[in-house]
């Protein structure tokens, strides 16, 4: 399978300035037994940018995120987050991860506010007693995603889009500098999608690096600064506009190899 690349001018400028990447993946491969899920993936995401990853089901998008977050062990290659290992970045609270399917008991009696507060657990210590700063960050995150009126509602009573916004608010409360969001727009309403796009663009303007997988291409132009087409390996990377060219989409979604 051939690999095509078009450099994003902003990314190229950053490289020329020798700035350290917020997220740097080199020669990453992941095997599940005898099955190779990812092969020789190279990817750089700079601070203040949103990079979208597109590909069909089974293309390796979720595996890529699991490898970055440490949920699966790579067969080969490296992942560096602000120059640190995944474990170091997690301990420092640098890395935030919003998985595609939250392992949540939707009947468990926790409110939206309780869920968002979980984003502060890493800095609260074993007592899990929030200080004024923790509480302020939680309320600010809830307000940012437009869930203030639902803050005391049991999490399972929210719509699908509202649940996604609640878990995005959890990531905001964590104040991570590198965010991974796996299919956050899947099954969400238009209001929730627009809210999340606005929040992610605001985060990028504040210097946060965002890597996000998307199932469709409807919002990519409004959302991303750069984009990657994945099919077990990176088959194309460039601007969102160039990714949408039919010949490039065919590399990831077409029948040829």
N, C-alpha and C positions, 0 to 999 in steps of 0.2 A: 504494500500500500504506500503510495507516495505521500510525502508531507509537504504542504505548502505553507509559507509564512509571509505575512505582511506586517512589518513592524509598525506599531503605534508610535507616532512622533513623540508623544509625551514620554513613553517608556524609553525610547532611544535617547532622549535628552537626559533622562535620569541616569541611564547607564553611562553616558559620556561624563556626567558629573561624578561618577564613582560613588553614588549613594548606595547605601546598603538596602537590599530589598526587604520589604516587610515579610514576604513569603517567597522562599526560593526552593524549588524542587529540581533535583538533578538526577537524571538517569533512573527514575523510579520505576521499579517493576514489582508486581504483586502476584503471587500464585496462590490458588486454592487447590491444594493437592497437585494433580497433574494439569489443572486448568490455569492458564495464564490470563489473569483478568486485566492487568495493565502491563505495558511493555515500554521501557525507556522514555518515560514521561519527563519532559523538561518544561518548567513553567516558572515565571517570575511575576509577582504582583507587588507593585510599589505602594507605599503609603499614599493615601489620598486618592486611590483609584478603585473602581469596581470592575472586576473581571468576571464575565459570564461563561459558564461551561455548558455546552450543548451536546447532545448525543441521544441516540435511541436507547430504549430500555436494554440493559445488558452491556452498554458501551463502556462501563467502568466508572461512571460519575460518582456513585455512592462509595465505591471502593477507594477512589481517589481521596474522598473526604475522610474516610475511615483511616486511611494510611497517614494523612496529615495530622489527624487528631490522636493517633496512637491506638485506635481501636483494633487495627490489624497491623501485623508486622510486615514491612516490605521485604521482598526477596532480595532486592538490590536497590541501591540508590540512597539518596539523603533528602531529608526535609529540614530546613532551617527557618525559624520564625524569629525575625529580628536578630539573626545570627545565633540563635539558641536552638537547642533540641526541643522537641515537642514537650517532653516532661518538664524541662526548665521553664518553657513559656507558659505551661499550664500552672505551675507553682507560682509564677510571677503574676498570673491573672492576665497575661497578654492575649491569650487565645480564647476566643469564644466560639462555641459550636452549637448550631441549631440543626439537629438531625432531621431527616425526612419524616420519620415516624417516631413520635415521642412515646416512650414506654411509660404511659400514664394510666392509672386507674381513674377513669373519668368520674367514677362514683365516690372517690375519696373526698372527704370533707375539707378541701382546701379552697381558698378563694383566689381570685386573680392576684390580689396583693401578696398572698402567701407564695404563689408561684414566682412572681417577679422578685421577691425577697431572696429566693434561692440563688439568684445571681450574685448576691453579696456574701454567701456562705464562705467563700474562699478567704475573705479578709476579716470575718467576724470572730474567728477563734472557736474553740470547742463548745463554748457556752451558747453560741448562736443567738446572742442577745444583740439586737441592732442598736447602734448609736444614732444620734441625730443625723449624722451624715448619711448613714445607711437608709434611714427612713426618707430623707429628702431625695436621695437618688432614686429610690423606688417610686415615690410619688411623681417625680419628674419623668421617669421612664413611662409610667402608666399614662400620664398626661400626653406625652409625645406621640404615643400610638393611638390616642383617642379612646381610651377605655376608662376614663375617670369615673363615669357614672356606673360602670360595671365592676369597679375595683373590689367590692365586697361580695360579688356573686360567685357561687361555686363554679369552678372551672369547667365542669362537665356541662353546664347549662349554656355555655357560649356556642355561637355558630362556629363553623370550621374556620372561617376567616378571622373571627375574633380570637379563637384559640391561637392561631399563628401569630397574631399581633401580641398576644400575651407572652408568648415565648420569645418574640423579638424584644419585648420590653425587658425580659429577664436578661438577655444579652446586653442590652443598653445599660442596665443597672450594674452589670459586671464591669463596665468601662474597659472592655477589651480593645486592643489596638489592631487586632487581626480577627476578622469575623468570617466564619464558614457557615453558609446557609444552604442546606440541601433541599431543593424543590419547595421553597417557601410559598410559591404562588399556586401550588397544586390544589385545586378544589376551593379556592377562595373567591369571595365576591369582589366586584369591581372597586367598592369603597376600600376594602382591606388591601387590595393590590396597590391602589393609588397611594394609600397611606404608607405602606411599606416602601414603595419606590421613593417617596419623598424623604422618609427617614433615612434610607440608605444613602441617598444623594447628600443629605445634610451631614451624615457621618463622614463620607468621603471628603467633603469640603473642610472637615475638621482634622483630616489627616489619617483617618482610619482606612485600613486596607480591607476590601471585601471580596471574597471569592464565593460565587453563588452558582448553583446549578439551576437551569431552567428547562422545562419540558417543551415549551412552545417559544415562538419567536415574537410574539405580539408586543411585548414590553421591552425588548432588548435595546431598542434605540434610545428610549427614555432612561434606561437604567444603567447601562454599562459604558465604560470607557474603552474596553477591549473585550475580545471574546475568543474562545477556544472551541474547536470542534473535536470531539473525542470519539474514538472508535477502537478502544483497547489501547490506543496510543494517540498522541496529538497528530491529527491529520491536517489541521489548518489553525492558524492563529493570526489575528489581525484586528481591524476595527469592526464594530458592530455592522456597519454598512457593508463592508466587504464580505463578512461572514454570510450575509443573506443572499449573495450572488448564487444563482442556481448551480453553477459548476462547483462551487465550494460546498454547498449543502449536500450535493451528491456524494462528496467524499465521505460524509458521516452518515447520511441517511439512504444513499443509493444502494443498489445491489452489488456493485463491483467492488473488488478489493484493490 
